[in-house]
Amino acid sequence: MAHLPESTTRRQRGFTLVELLVVISILGILSAVVVFAVGGVGDKGQANACKTDAQTVRTAIEAYRANNSATATPTMAQLVSGNQLQQASTLWTIGYTGTTPTLTAVAGAGCTGTA
């Protein structure tokens, strides 16, 4: 039986422990970079949903006032029943200072403050 040269047997043995550790380290670093890069995407989406919903409610109030009294103070239920909104907002509640509408974030909805 013929013996293979040393260089041939070394190639067939596989990867060394150092090579495997280097590859695993590189993959770990890359995965950490991806996790941090994608981490804030959900927060931005929620913030955009809050802004869009607030603007929709404001537009519905303006539409309600155009159809009724210019100083009307509609509730969320009146906006839905008057077909200015398809459904009541789950992110904001309507309050009024005189006839000026103020939207206040619903607790636990993910929005903050007033709009």
C-alpha positions as CSV (number, residue, x, y, z in Angstrom):
1,M,0.0,0.0,0.0
2,A,1.4,3.3,-1.0
3,H,1.6,6.2,1.5
4,L,0.2,9.6,0.5
5,P,2.6,12.6,0.7
6,E,2.2,14.7,3.9
7,S,0.7,17.7,2.0
8,T,-2.1,15.5,0.7
9,T,-3.0,14.0,4.0
10,R,-3.0,17.4,5.7
11,R,-5.5,18.8,3.1
12,Q,-7.9,15.9,3.8
13,R,-8.0,16.3,7.5
14,G,-10.3,19.3,7.5
15,F,-10.2,22.7,9.3
16,T,-8.0,23.5,12.3
17,L,-9.5,24.7,15.5
18,V,-8.0,28.2,14.9
19,E,-9.7,28.5,11.5
20,L,-13.0,27.5,13.0
21,L,-12.7,30.0,15.8
22,V,-11.8,32.8,13.3
23,V,-14.9,32.0,11.2
24,I,-17.2,31.8,14.2
25,S,-15.8,35.1,15.5
26,I,-16.4,36.8,12.2
27,L,-20.0,35.5,12.0
28,G,-20.6,36.7,15.6
29,I,-19.4,40.2,14.8
30,L,-21.5,40.3,11.6
31,S,-24.7,39.2,13.5
32,A,-24.1,41.8,16.2
33,V,-23.8,44.5,13.6
34,V,-27.1,43.4,11.9
35,V,-29.0,43.2,15.2
36,F,-28.0,46.8,16.2
37,A,-28.8,48.1,12.7
38,V,-32.3,46.6,12.6
39,G,-33.1,47.1,16.3
40,G,-34.8,50.5,16.0
41,V,-37.0,49.7,13.0
42,G,-40.0,48.8,15.2
43,D,-39.8,52.0,17.2
44,K,-39.8,54.1,14.0
45,G,-42.8,52.2,12.7
46,Q,-44.8,52.8,15.9
47,A,-43.9,56.5,15.9
48,N,-45.1,56.8,12.3
49,A,-48.3,55.0,13.1
50,C,-49.0,57.5,15.9
51,K,-48.3,60.5,13.7
52,T,-50.5,59.2,10.9
53,D,-53.4,58.3,13.2
54,A,-53.3,61.7,14.9
55,Q,-53.4,63.4,11.5
56,T,-56.3,61.2,10.4
57,V,-58.3,62.1,13.5
58,R,-57.6,65.8,13.0
59,T,-58.7,65.6,9.4
60,A,-61.9,63.8,10.5
61,I,-62.6,66.6,13.0
62,E,-62.2,69.2,10.2
63,A,-64.5,67.2,7.9
64,Y,-67.1,66.9,10.7
65,R,-66.9,70.7,11.3
66,A,-67.3,71.3,7.6
67,N,-70.5,69.3,7.5
68,N,-71.9,70.7,10.8
69,S,-71.1,73.7,12.9
70,A,-67.6,75.2,12.4
71,T,-67.2,75.1,16.1
72,A,-68.6,71.7,16.8
73,T,-66.7,69.5,19.2
74,P,-67.3,65.9,18.0
75,T,-66.4,62.8,20.0
76,M,-64.7,59.8,18.5
77,A,-68.1,58.0,18.3
78,Q,-69.6,60.9,16.4
79,L,-66.8,60.9,13.9
80,V,-67.3,57.2,13.3
81,S,-71.1,57.4,13.1
82,G,-70.8,60.5,10.8
83,N,-68.5,58.5,8.5
84,Q,-65.5,60.8,9.0
85,L,-63.6,57.8,10.4
86,Q,-64.0,54.1,9.6
87,Q,-63.3,53.1,13.2
88,A,-62.4,54.8,16.4
89,S,-58.8,55.5,17.1
90,T,-57.2,53.2,19.6
91,L,-54.2,55.4,20.0
92,W,-55.7,58.8,20.8
93,T,-58.6,60.3,22.7
94,I,-60.1,63.7,21.8
95,G,-60.3,66.5,24.3
96,Y,-61.1,70.2,23.8
97,T,-59.8,73.5,25.1
98,G,-62.7,75.6,24.1
99,T,-63.3,74.5,20.5
100,T,-59.6,73.6,19.9
101,P,-59.2,69.8,19.7
102,T,-56.4,68.2,21.7
103,L,-55.4,64.6,21.1
104,T,-54.1,62.7,24.1
105,A,-52.3,59.4,23.8
106,V,-54.1,56.4,25.2
107,A,-52.1,54.7,28.0
108,G,-50.3,51.7,26.8
109,A,-50.9,52.4,23.1
110,G,-47.3,53.2,22.3
111,C,-47.9,56.9,21.6
112,T,-46.7,59.6,23.9
113,G,-48.0,63.0,25.0
114,T,-50.4,65.1,23.1
115,A,-50.8,65.8,19.4
